[in-house]
């Protein structure tokens, strides 16, 4: 499994993660939760557990839930863009690729592949 390191994720989400277990447990084996709010006031909660291949992605705008994605077979998580005007991630598994734009506003792109 390929994931950005903890420092790159903190830079991307512009916050320190909340860890499920103590800070003594290494990042790779822990569940880390990141919170991010974009300019459109869309609130993102992303939970990542690299050792389990799990990524959970929740988005709300005011009281409306825009996205609830729970993935259990992630092979890689990549940062595509971490710029002031744009933030984009890519989640890859055996059968799909999901590209997620967080900034300037939420955009999801799902690509089903036979051989990713």
RARA-V11370 format. One line per field, one symbol per residue. ss: DSSP state (@ for helix, = for strand, . for the rest). psi: psi as a letter, one per 40 degrees, with the letter a starting at -180 (. if undefined). A space follows every 10 residues. Layout:
BEGIN
ss->???
psi->???
END
This chain:
BEGIN
ss->.=...@@@@@ @@@....==. ......@@@. .======... .========@ @@.======= =..======= =..======= ==....==== ===..===== ===...==== ==....
psi->hhiiiddddd ddefiiihhd iiedhiddei hhhihhhade fhhhhhhhgd defhhhhhhi hbehhdighh hefhdihihd hgidehhiih hhadeihhhh hdhdihhhhh hhidg.
END
